[in-house]
Amino acid sequence: MEILVTGEQPFKVVKTTMTVGPSAGGYTLAYGVDKNGTFTNYSEAVPADEVCIVNGITPYTWFKLVGNSGPVKVVL
């Protein structure tokens, strides 16, 4: 399944892996247990124009792309 994430819009991952497509300006991946709750940022930012593969996700975790300004394709 593919979704298009715009800006810092939260999205839920129901599987144990995801691939985040390249972004125009880079972002920091953040995760949380609730769409409107507190999110925790990963320690390293993802640079512009790089693909990010994430493994070992707890199903039904919420994510967002902090600092993202445009549309990014996410494969779930």
C-alpha positions in Angstrom: 0.0 0.0 0.0 1.2 3.5 -0.8 0.2 6.8 0.8 1.2 10.4 0.0 2.2 12.3 3.1 2.1 16.1 3.0 4.1 18.2 5.4 4.1 16.9 9.0 0.8 15.0 8.6 0.8 11.9 11.0 0.2 8.5 9.5 -0.2 5.0 11.0 1.9 2.0 10.0 0.2 -1.3 10.5 3.0 -3.5 9.4 6.6 -4.0 10.7 8.3 -2.2 7.9 8.0 0.9 5.7 9.9 2.8 3.1 9.8 6.6 2.9 10.5 8.1 -0.5 12.8 11.0 -1.0 11.8 14.5 0.1 12.7 17.9 -1.3 14.1 19.3 1.9 14.8 16.5 4.3 13.0 15.7 7.6 13.4 13.9 11.0 11.3 10.8 11.4 9.2 10.8 14.6 7.1 8.1 16.2 4.3 8.0 18.8 1.4 6.0 20.1 -1.4 8.5 19.3 -2.1 10.7 16.3 -2.5 13.8 18.5 -0.1 12.8 21.3 3.6 13.2 22.0 6.0 12.1 19.3 9.7 11.2 19.8 12.2 12.1 17.1 14.8 9.7 15.8 18.3 11.1 16.6 19.4 11.5 13.0 17.6 13.5 10.3 17.0 12.1 6.8 18.7 14.3 4.2 16.9 15.7 1.1 16.6 13.3 -1.8 17.3 10.1 0.3 15.1 7.1 0.7 14.6 5.8 4.3 13.8 2.2 5.0 12.5 1.4 8.5 12.4 -2.2 9.9 11.2 -3.5 13.3 8.2 -1.3 13.7 5.6 -2.1 16.3 2.3 -2.5 14.3 -0.1 0.4 14.6 2.5 3.0 15.5 2.0 6.6 14.4 4.8 8.4 12.5 5.3 11.9 11.1 8.1 13.6 9.1 9.1 16.6 11.2 10.4 19.5 9.1 8.9 18.1 5.9 7.5 20.7 3.6 6.2 18.9 0.6 4.6 15.6 -0.5 6.4 12.3 0.2 5.4 8.8 -0.9 5.4 6.2 1.9 5.2 2.5 1.1 3.5 0.5 3.9 
